[in-house]
Amino acid sequence: MSGLGIWNFVIIIFLMMTGLYTVISRGNLVKKLIGLNVFQTSVFFLYISFGYIENAAVPILTEGQTLYSNPLPHVLILTAIVVGVATTAVGLALAIRIKETFGTIEEDELHTMDSSL
């Protein structure tokens, strides 16, 4: 784990806690989705950091090379990015429908409307 050393993990933890705080502290549904995306991005960085090996080559057999990096974490992250974009699109579509139906996307106001029914 050379290169950035421990700093990449400090950045990952900062992004993770920022995303978690945003999800917990904000009442706006769009802001909650943004917080989830920040949290998700920190997880992507974490997996990519675990998959990095210094001085490693791509996994193509060449003469004289003995250290290869595993492409699996990068492939999994690529799949997770696609799933994350699709999930965000569905979440934003739901937020639009909630806004059209109830006139707000603030969580407190939605709870007040729900309890008054």
Sequence and secondary structure as in RCSB ss.txt:
>XXXX:A:sequence
MSGLGIWNFVIIIFLMMTGLYTVISRGNLVKKLIGLNVFQTSVFFLYISFGYIENAAVPILTEGQTLYSNPLPHV
LILTAIVVGVATTAVGLALAIRIKETFGTIEEDELHTMDSSL
>XXXX:A:secstr
  TTTTHHHHHHHHHHHHHHHHHHH  BHHHHHHHHHHHHHHHHHHHHHHH  TT B SS  TT   B  SHHHH
HHHHHHHHHHHHHHHHHHHHHHHHHHHS  BHHHHHHHHHH 
